[in-house]
Each structure stands twice: as C-alpha cells, then as structure tokens.
Amino acid sequence: MMGEEKGLLTKIGDAVGAAKDKAQEVGASLVKKAQVAALDAKGEAGNARTRVERKARVTTASVKRKAKVAEADAERTLSKAKRKVKSKVKAAAASAKKAAGNVERAMSRKKSAAKRKTGAARKLAGRKATAGKSAVKRGVVKVKSAARKTGRAVTKAAKGIAKKPAKTTAKKAAKKGRA
C-alpha cells in the first residue's frame, strides 16, 4: 500500500511540476508579448512624432516663403508708387517752369524804338500781359492737379499693399521651391 501511495503522490507531484512549468511558459510568453506590444507602441509613437515634426517644418517653410513673397510685392509696389510720384513731381515742375518762362517772356519789354505806340500796339501789349497771367494760372493749376493725382496714386498704392496678398508670385515661388 505504501508503494501505491508513493506512486500516486509522485504522479501528483509530477503533475504539479508540469503545471508549474506550463504556467511559467505561459507567463513568460505573456511577458514577451507585452514587451513586443510596448515596443510596437513606442515605435508608432516615434513615427507619429516624426511625421508631425516634418509637417510642421514644411508648413513653417511655406509660411516663410509666402511672407517673403508678400514682402517683396509690397516693396515693389511701394517703389513703383515712389517712381510715379517722382515723375509726376518732375512733370509738374517742368510745367511750372514752362509757365514761368511764358510769363517772363510775356512780361519782358521788347526793345522798341523811341517812338510812341499806336493804339493797336498798346492793345497787343495788353493782350500779351493777360496771356502771361493766364499762363501762370494754368501752370499753377497744373501743379496743383499733379500734386492731387500724385497723392491719390500714393494712397491707392498704400491701400493695394494693405489689401491684396500676392497670389501669382507666391504660386511661382512655391513651384520653384518644390522643383
């Protein structure tokens, strides 16, 4: 009877040992699977972070490029307005100079003989003086209108800078940047 009990206890002990081994294997397998899952999750997080960083860099570069293009357009528009103003001022100055020359010629006395002027000659001289005065008035009016137009052009150019973003040049620059 003792041998039988021993055989049964041995079998139970062996079964318990086998169960322990199996449990250890299953536990080790679970640990391994958990580690693999953790590594996969870590890798995915790293990939996602890399993608986000890359997208942020691309977006930043794009914004910088567009800002540069807009700034260049603003500078171009401003210099164009300045040139326009200068040309208007030069034209107004030339017109005023011409008017002043007309006035000077009209007002200057002609060298005449020491004889008396006839009535017709006096009328002619009076007309020339009047013509000189009207030429001065026209010159002043031209200068004023040129100044007004210039002011309008500058205001318009400044509004244009503030309002419209540069679309076409931005697209061109973007294409150049990608190519």
PyMOL commands that set and color helices and strands:
alter all, ss='L'
color gray80, all
select helices_A, chain A and resi 2-107+119-163+168-178
alter helices_A, ss='H'
color red, helices_A
deselect
rebuild
show_as cartoon
